[in-house]
Amino acid sequence: MAILTEHSTKISVELPTKDVHKKMDVFYNPAMTSNRNISIVLLNSIPNTGMNICDLLAGTGIRSLRFLNEVEKDKIQNLFVNDKKENFVKVFENNLKLNRIKNKKITLKNQEASLFLLTQHTDDFCGYFDYIDIDPFGSPNPFLSAAICQIKREGILAITATDTAALTGTYPKATKRKYWATQLKNHLMHETGLRILIRKVQLQGIQFDKALIPILSYSKDHYFRLYFRSEKGKTKSDELLKQHQYLLFCSKCLNYKTSIYNNEQCACKNQFQFVGPLWAGPLFDKQLLATMAKTNPFPEDQKFLDLLKDEKDVVGFHDLHVISKKYKIEPPKMEMALKKLHGTRTHFSPNGVKTEKDIKEIIKLLG
């Protein structure tokens, strides 16, 4: 056993000696520190208070321990911490003692995740949560239906997906089977993969007349991370469906656009390839991001939050290296390209530019 410190919190855990897999006992994943950091910043940046918070797949419980130490005190009314691993309860209770946390707000369970979500009805708790965090090994699919059923109006649903191979097109059959969409493996695959995942989650909510509005969505390292605000209503759900479209991509000229149709021809007379259906709406709540970037206490995440805050929230981006290779032109300097294209950087690619200009205008300006 090793004792590690992550910001305010100490944990006593077994460190994996080989590649991690879902059959392992509870283990600590330092690669997800940023994920946990940003969840804390978000909770401290939204107006919600007195929340019933659920850490559904808690692992070592590091996220919950940090919530108790770092989330503003008026935010948490009750904290429900669950994981079905046999040694979870013992590990978490030891870490509570290690951090000298004595808190009556904690409900600790050792159940299958969906069963846990659907059976937390007591005299003191209605069974519906203000915040549910789903951080699984692989796909979040098995947990979506129960989580969406139990999220309250104006509640926040936070989801991590680490099965990026399926979402980015490495395994096209898996993309269709698990996420009900077609993917292309090109420079846009991380953005389109994120948008495919958003649509899949939203479809699960729409069947209950719950409109899941993305307030923060991003791709980082080996995972996708989504935060939705749950809003109730048929009209709001119908509005979401209008934003479920296709991204059409031309491999000949690098033009792309969104459409409700998947069988169109590009202006260059080449047939578009298609990705989707996917979410074609905003990925961020810009006001929330501005607050998060301003109040963020974690220096290691400041650059990333600033990048998200300043990123144009439009569908797709142009990769300067892909353009230079296709059109046999000298790769332009990023700052010059951003100025000429009235664009912004994107977190999806270090060579990417978010701009409203189409490929013809871009070549004319950069060529």
Secondary structure as UniProt FT lines:
FT   STRAND          2..6
FT   TURN            7..8
FT   STRAND          9..13
FT   TURN            22..23
FT   HELIX           30..32
FT   HELIX           33..45
FT   STRAND          51..55
FT   TURN            56..57
FT   TURN            59..60
FT   HELIX           62..70
FT   HELIX           73..75
FT   STRAND          76..82
FT   TURN            86..87
FT   HELIX           88..98
FT   TURN            99..100
FT   TURN            104..105
FT   STRAND          106..109
FT   HELIX           113..118
FT   TURN            123..124
FT   STRAND          129..134
FT   HELIX           141..150
FT   STRAND          151..161
FT   HELIX           164..167
FT   TURN            168..169
FT   HELIX           172..179
FT   TURN            187..188
FT   HELIX           189..206
FT   TURN            207..209
FT   STRAND          210..220
FT   TURN            221..222
FT   STRAND          223..232
FT   HELIX           234..242
FT   STRAND          244..249
FT   TURN            251..253
FT   STRAND          256..259
FT   TURN            267..268
FT   STRAND          273..279
FT   HELIX           286..295
FT   HELIX           299..301
FT   HELIX           302..310
FT   STRAND          318..319
FT   HELIX           320..327
FT   HELIX           334..341
FT   STRAND          344..346
FT   TURN            347..348
FT   STRAND          349..354
FT   HELIX           359..366
//
